[in-house]
Amino acid sequence: MSSSDSMPYLIRAVGDCNTKAGAGLPRSEAFPAKLLDFLQGLGLHCELDNLGATMNTSREGVARLADCATPADLLLLNFGLVDSWVTSIPWLYISYYPENILKKPARKLLKNFKRRLRSPRLRELVGVGPVVPVEEYRRNLQQMIATERSRNPSVQVVLWGSVMTRHSPERDVRLQSYNQVLQEIAAEASCVYFDAAPVVRRWPAERIYVDDVHLSGEAAALLARELLPELTLPLLADQRSAA
């Protein structure tokens, strides 16, 4: 969309805690911010709109993206960590966006209630499942892509797969299935699929994670560096042609 030196390329990132930067890290340590640093280091005029938020699912992503007014040139989408989480009574859900004064205490009550349903017998009675079923997850991602393309048909979309957890093999199996959906959507919608999991496996876990699920600033920088060659934005093409 941007085509002159006066108009920066807008990078918009929408996702969960690893888009925002989790475990108390500043947003400057997250993957989108590290990508911005690299692009600006190339002398490129770009800005970042980071809409990542803790505990957000693709449901919140749809709502957050719908509320944006300015078209993006590069859209980074990363959901699955919370969407795939298995919980009791999954249909009973209070969204994190848009927020209001009633939702926060209501979520606290709901969490306390669900904690009381952790026994296998009670779970059999009330039912369990992912927070966002995989087919709804697929529709939500497709809707986000369509929303941004309605503002800028030439936007480049990158779907980046969630990194596996550090000590939860069962959770990783579910995460992989949601990442597979991302990969399928990317192929169908002519987006870039960026598989983050094998990239971070090159480093010791102590450097990748700040806890069991949240990425360190070092890991975020590693991912951003690996993504650069996948980008085909016009500003990068102009930069390479001039080199």
C-alpha positions in Angstrom: 0.0 0.0 0.0 2.7 2.5 0.9 4.7 3.6 -2.1 6.7 6.7 -1.1 9.4 7.7 1.4 6.8 9.7 3.3 4.5 6.7 3.9 6.0 4.0 6.1 5.3 0.3 5.5 3.0 -0.8 8.2 3.6 -4.1 9.9 0.6 -5.3 11.8 1.0 -8.2 14.2 -2.0 -10.0 15.7 -1.6 -12.9 18.0 -1.4 -14.3 21.6 1.3 -13.9 24.3 4.3 -14.7 22.1 3.2 -11.9 19.7 2.8 -9.5 22.6 5.9 -10.8 24.5 5.0 -13.0 27.4 6.3 -13.6 31.0 6.6 -9.9 31.7 9.0 -9.1 28.9 8.6 -5.7 27.2 7.1 -5.7 23.7 10.5 -4.7 22.4 11.6 -8.3 23.0 8.8 -9.9 20.9 9.1 -11.3 17.4 7.3 -8.5 15.6 9.5 -5.8 17.3 12.7 -7.8 16.4 11.5 -8.0 12.8 10.9 -4.2 12.8 14.4 -3.7 14.1 16.0 -5.7 11.3 14.0 -4.0 8.6 14.8 -0.5 10.0 18.4 -1.7 10.2 18.2 -2.1 6.4 17.3 1.5 6.2 13.6 0.7 5.5 10.9 3.2 6.5 8.4 1.1 8.4 6.3 1.1 11.6 4.8 -1.6 13.8 1.2 -2.0 15.0 1.4 -4.9 17.5 -2.0 -6.1 18.6 -0.8 -9.2 20.4 -2.3 -9.8 23.8 -2.0 -12.3 26.6 -4.6 -15.1 26.6 -6.0 -14.0 23.2 -7.5 -16.5 20.9 -8.3 -16.2 17.2 -11.7 -14.9 18.3 -10.1 -11.8 19.8 -7.9 -11.6 16.7 -11.0 -11.2 14.5 -12.4 -8.5 16.7 -9.1 -6.6 17.1 -8.4 -6.6 13.3 -11.9 -5.5 12.5 -11.4 -2.4 14.7 -8.3 -1.3 12.8 -8.7 1.6 10.3 -5.3 1.9 8.7 -4.4 -0.7 6.1 -1.3 -2.8 6.7 1.4 -3.7 4.3 2.6 -6.8 6.2 0.3 -8.8 8.4 1.7 -11.3 10.9 -0.7 -13.8 12.4 0.1 -16.2 15.2 -2.7 -18.1 17.1 -3.0 -21.6 18.5 -1.4 -21.6 21.9 -4.6 -20.6 23.6 -7.0 -21.7 20.9 -5.8 -25.3 21.3 -5.9 -25.3 25.1 -8.2 -28.1 26.5 -10.6 -26.9 29.1 -13.8 -27.9 30.8 -17.1 -26.7 29.3 -15.2 -25.1 26.4 -18.4 -23.5 25.0 -18.5 -21.3 28.2 -16.1 -18.6 27.2 -15.7 -14.9 28.1 -13.6 -13.0 25.5 -10.7 -10.7 26.3 -11.6 -8.2 23.6 -13.4 -6.0 23.5 -13.0 -5.5 27.2 -15.4 -4.0 29.8 -15.7 -3.7 33.5 -17.8 -6.8 33.9 -15.7 -9.3 31.9 -12.6 -9.4 34.2 -14.4 -10.4 37.4 -16.6 -12.8 35.3 -13.6 -14.5 33.9 -12.1 -14.9 37.4 -15.3 -16.5 38.6 -15.4 -18.8 35.5 -11.8 -19.9 36.1 -12.4 -20.7 39.7 -15.5 -22.7 38.7 -13.6 -24.6 36.0 -10.8 -25.4 38.5 -13.4 -27.3 40.5 -14.1 -29.5 37.5 -10.7 -31.0 37.1 -11.4 -34.5 38.4 -11.9 -37.0 35.6 -15.4 -37.9 36.7 -16.6 -34.4 36.7 -15.0 -33.7 33.4 -16.9 -36.7 31.9 -20.1 -35.0 33.1 -19.5 -31.5 31.8 -17.3 -32.3 28.8 -13.9 -31.0 27.7 -12.4 -29.6 24.5 -10.2 -26.9 23.0 -11.1 -23.3 23.8 -11.6 -22.7 20.0 -12.5 -25.8 18.0 -10.2 -26.3 15.0 -12.8 -25.6 12.4 -13.7 -22.3 14.0 -10.1 -21.6 14.3 -9.8 -22.1 10.5 -12.7 -19.8 9.8 -11.3 -17.1 12.2 -7.9 -17.1 10.4 -9.5 -16.9 7.0 -11.7 -14.0 8.2 -8.7 -12.1 9.5 -6.9 -12.5 6.1 -10.0 -11.4 4.3 -10.5 -8.4 6.6 -6.9 -7.1 6.0 -7.1 -7.8 2.3 -10.3 -5.8 2.0 -8.3 -2.8 3.2 -5.2 -3.5 1.1 -5.4 -6.3 -1.5 -1.7 -6.4 -1.9 -0.9 -6.9 1.8 1.6 -9.7 2.4 0.3 -12.2 5.0 2.6 -14.3 7.1 1.1 -17.1 9.2 3.7 -18.2 11.7 3.3 -21.5 13.5 3.4 -21.7 17.3 6.5 -22.9 18.9 6.2 -26.1 20.9 6.1 -26.0 24.7 9.0 -27.0 26.8 7.5 -29.8 28.9 4.0 -30.6 27.6 4.1 -33.3 24.9 0.3 -33.8 24.9 -0.2 -30.1 24.4 2.4 -30.1 21.6 0.4 -32.7 19.7 -2.6 -30.3 19.7 -0.4 -27.4 18.8 0.9 -29.2 15.8 -2.6 -29.9 14.5 -3.4 -26.2 14.8 -0.1 -25.3 13.0 -1.1 -27.7 10.3 -4.3 -25.7 9.8 -2.2 -22.6 9.5 -0.1 -24.3 6.8 -3.2 -25.3 4.9 -4.7 -21.9 5.0 -1.4 -20.3 3.8 -1.4 -22.6 0.8 -5.0 -22.0 0.0 -4.8 -18.2 0.4 -1.4 -17.6 -1.1 0.2 -16.5 2.2 3.6 -17.3 3.7 3.7 -20.1 6.2 6.6 -19.6 8.6 7.4 -22.7 10.6 8.9 -21.3 13.8 9.2 -24.6 15.7 12.3 -26.1 13.9 14.0 -22.8 13.9 14.1 -22.5 17.7 15.1 -26.2 18.1 18.6 -25.2 16.9 19.2 -23.5 20.3 19.2 -24.9 23.8 15.9 -24.6 25.5 17.4 -22.4 28.2 18.0 -19.7 25.7 14.7 -20.2 23.8 12.2 -20.0 26.7 11.7 -17.8 29.7 9.3 -20.4 31.1 7.4 -23.4 29.6 5.7 -21.5 26.7 7.0 -18.0 26.3 9.8 -17.1 24.0 12.9 -15.2 25.0 14.1 -12.0 23.2 17.0 -14.1 21.7 14.5 -16.6 20.3 12.3 -13.7 18.9 15.4 -12.2 17.2 16.3 -15.6 15.7 12.8 -16.0 14.3 12.8 -12.5 12.8 16.2 -13.1 11.1 14.9 -16.4 9.6 11.8 -14.8 8.3 13.5 -12.0 6.4 14.3 -14.0 3.3 10.7 -15.1 3.0 9.4 -11.5 2.6 8.7 -10.2 -0.8 7.4 -6.8 0.0 8.2 -4.2 -2.8 10.4 -2.1 -0.4 12.7 -5.1 0.1 12.8 -5.8 -3.6 13.7 -2.2 -4.3 16.4 -2.4 -1.6 17.9 -5.5 -3.1 17.8 -4.2 -6.6 19.7 -1.1 -5.5 22.4 -3.1 -3.7 
